[in-house]
């Protein structure tokens, strides 16, 4: 599990390689990731936007920006949390993701919170080194 806290809002990420949706012979590797956003602060906040930076093992960067997450813009009162699961494909057996969520308070103050960088590794790659020709 990966964790970051910004302005008393905690974001935890649990990635999982999905072998049944992957096809290594076609250079297609798929991960799901579950994110929990917990408001430990004293003000109500709403998640408005997401910004992802997805990097594969060759160093290729893809940026994804958009409204909300999984079609929602959840509002979190103090003490509340929101959890969702999404997924990402890569053309390499490893990579990593990081990013931020754009938040807004009830008073209209906008700020970003960190999504911690997390590793995407296919099980066959764990503990081994791959030689690229």
C-alpha positions in Angstrom: 0.0 0.0 0.0 1.1 3.5 -0.8 0.1 6.6 1.2 0.2 10.4 1.0 -1.4 13.1 3.2 -2.1 16.6 2.0 -4.1 19.1 4.1 -5.3 16.3 6.4 -6.7 14.3 3.4 -5.1 10.9 3.1 -4.8 9.0 -0.2 -3.9 5.3 -0.1 -3.4 3.2 -3.2 -3.3 -0.6 -3.5 -2.3 -1.8 -7.0 -2.8 -5.4 -8.2 -1.6 -7.0 -11.4 -4.5 -8.6 -13.3 -3.0 -11.6 -15.1 -6.4 -12.7 -16.6 -6.6 -9.3 -18.4 -2.9 -9.3 -19.5 -1.3 -10.7 -22.6 2.5 -10.6 -22.3 3.0 -12.1 -25.8 1.1 -9.0 -27.1 3.0 -6.6 -24.8 -0.2 -5.9 -22.9 -0.1 -5.8 -19.1 -3.0 -4.7 -17.0 -3.2 -3.5 -13.3 -6.2 -2.5 -11.2 -5.7 -0.1 -8.3 -7.9 0.7 -5.4 -7.8 4.2 -4.0 -9.2 5.3 -0.7 -9.5 9.1 0.0 -10.1 9.9 3.7 -10.9 13.3 5.0 -9.2 13.7 8.4 -9.6 17.5 8.4 -12.2 19.8 9.7 -13.7 21.1 6.5 -15.9 19.5 3.8 -14.1 19.1 0.5 -15.1 17.9 -3.0 -12.9 16.1 -5.5 -13.3 18.0 -8.8 -10.4 16.8 -11.1 -7.7 14.2 -11.5 -4.3 14.4 -13.1 -2.3 11.2 -13.7 1.3 10.7 -14.8 1.7 7.2 -16.0 5.2 6.0 -16.9 6.1 2.6 -18.5 9.4 0.7 -18.2 10.8 2.5 -21.3 10.3 5.9 -19.7 7.4 6.8 -21.9 5.0 9.2 -20.1 1.3 9.5 -20.6 -0.7 12.2 -18.8 -4.4 11.9 -18.1 -6.5 14.8 -16.9 -10.2 15.1 -16.5 -13.1 15.7 -14.2 -13.7 13.5 -11.1 -13.0 9.8 -10.7 -14.9 6.9 -12.2 -17.7 9.3 -13.3 -18.1 10.9 -9.8 -17.0 14.1 -8.0 -17.4 12.9 -4.4 -17.9 15.2 -1.5 -16.2 14.3 1.8 -17.3 15.7 5.1 -14.9 15.6 8.0 -14.3 11.9 8.9 -15.7 10.5 5.6 -13.9 8.5 3.0 -14.4 7.5 -0.6 -13.0 4.4 -2.2 -12.9 3.4 -5.9 -11.2 0.9 -8.2 -9.9 1.6 -11.7 -7.3 0.1 -14.0 -4.5 0.9 -16.3 -2.8 -1.0 -19.2 0.9 -0.7 -20.1 2.9 -2.1 -23.0 5.7 -3.1 -20.6 5.7 -5.5 -17.5 6.4 -2.6 -15.1 6.0 1.1 -14.6 4.6 3.5 -12.1 1.9 6.1 -11.6 1.6 9.3 -9.6 -0.6 12.3 -9.7 -3.0 14.7 -7.9 -6.6 15.4 -7.3 -8.0 18.9 -7.6 -10.2 19.6 -4.6 -12.5 22.5 -3.5 -13.7 23.5 -0.1 -17.2 24.6 0.8 -15.8 28.1 0.9 -14.6 27.8 -2.7 -10.9 27.4 -2.0 -9.2 25.2 -4.6 -6.1 23.1 -3.8 -4.4 19.9 -5.0 -3.7 16.8 -3.0 -1.0 14.3 -3.8 -1.7 10.8 -5.1 1.4 8.9 -4.0 3.7 7.4 -6.7 3.1 3.7 -6.9 4.8 0.8 -8.7 3.2 -1.4 -11.3 5.1 -4.7 -11.5 4.0 -7.9 -13.2 4.8 -10.9 -10.8 7.2 -12.5 -13.2 9.4 -9.4 -13.0 9.6 -9.3 -9.2 13.2 -9.9 -8.2 14.5 -10.5 -11.7 16.2 -8.3 -14.2 15.2 -8.2 -17.9 17.7 -7.5 -20.6 16.5 -5.4 -23.5 18.1 -6.0 -26.8 
